[in-house]
């Protein structure tokens, strides 16, 4: 198969229609290779990115793969012709590296594996185990997608929080309500498998080639529901509204878990102890009770660097102009994203996080009395505002004492301070960037109306965050202005607090993927400290399934 990179198409040749775009790229590829349509038996788009370095001449750049009639001989002849013309740059023969799900070498035992947490890590771990024939049990403390969506809407409308089903907890995990961004800085053959699984479950096909793919929080709920059906069709079992309340570790081995479930119709509570010798722990970074349970079970935990800050909102039209110049608004470009980072003199980093073009700030609390913000976009990214986390590092050395859960205590104290600053009922404190930079409270909005659904109370956000965080943000904002014109606009809105971008705790694991000194316990995903987004979490879920399956050989000795 021939792969061709660096295929450039001027923006004025595109109109935003996906079929027209594919046809245009195919034509440009054939022209570059001096081929006719009859020479090609298959054509596949592999990557699409925007080159906006020259605002007056924006290009879209593509990578494509094509199969030639005649296969190997035709490929060899093509490369020879291109080399003679010195036109072979960016053209090569590739062998597709296909990710294969792990295969169980042993028949399943009566003690089936249990996956705790149905975020991206847990879903893909359970999927791999199910398709390996191990009939896993996947449990999720929150609701299925339909009931969870209703619980989120109820909080937004009434200020009444369900601590077990919200933006943090429920089928699909926190990523379901955070735009569904699938870009990652890591590389793995598993990425293609994950993208294809999501596309086959209902995500748009363009995630297979877009350099910055996203699904959209309006589409993700039905995507994760279809992944559940795939797990069940392969022999797995999925239980929502089921929480792990106990973990029996005896003699350095997992023996059982205790599960607590509540019937969504009757409200009846049931407790069940299930014997198992393999548990994949994918509970996410907000399951604070699980960290306490692990600590009490003498599972090795360690502090890790995390980040805290606020959500920042601008008009999306301003971001579009800053990124795309006179081409802003072109249908082939869509809403412009950005990614900013500053390394400060004291070693602390400040950066944008989970940037949501055309999106909304969301109420992401999972505990009474604490305000948490996050961001989301729908699939069309058509909202008036752009928003992003604006965060600064919190290092383990910033935390007092030696309590391994001190980072969680800091998060909780900031969330409670934000709840108090907002005046209760999950109203959030907000401040304009200009006032924040001058250290004075705000009294109202400018051009940008905040999108946080519970409403905001205009004041200052300093009291909700450590001084080293607010100092870092004040230093970084003017520098980020040099990266993105308009970022430091005086009427940009800061809404606090964003405290759940990553886990402050790592559940330490060894080279076999198991928790230190505990056979059969497999920490997994963001909550365990080994991922940072949908793609990396899903990849770690697949990796964990592989480790778990490998461990079966020792159980059968």
Secondary structure, DSSP 8 states (H G I E B T S, - for coil): -EEEEEEEEEGGG--S-HHHHHHHHHHHHHHHHT--GGGEEEEEEEEEEEE-SSTTS-EEEEEEEEEETTHHHHHHHHHHHHHHTT--TTEEE-----------SS---SS--EEE--SHHHHHHHHHHHHTT---EEE-SS--HHHHHHHHHHHHHH----TTSSSSSSTT-GGGGTTTB---S---THHHHHHHHHHHTT--GGGGTBTT-B--TTTHHHHHHHHHHHHHHTT-EEESSEEEEEEEEETTEEEEEEEEEE-TTT--EEEEEEE-S-EEE---TT-HHHHHHHHHTT--EEE--EEEEEEEEEEHHHHHHHHHGGGTT-TTT-S-----EEE-TTS-EEEEEEEETT-EEEE---STT---EEEE--TT---SEEEEEEEEEE-GGGS-SS-TTHHHHHHHHHHHHHHHHHTSTT-EEEEEHHHHHHT----S--S-----TT-EEES-SGGGS-HHHHHHHHHHHHHHHHHSTTTT-TT-EEEEEE--SS-SEEE-B-TTSSBTT-BTEEE-TTTTTS--SHHHHHHHHHHHHHHHHHHHHHHT-
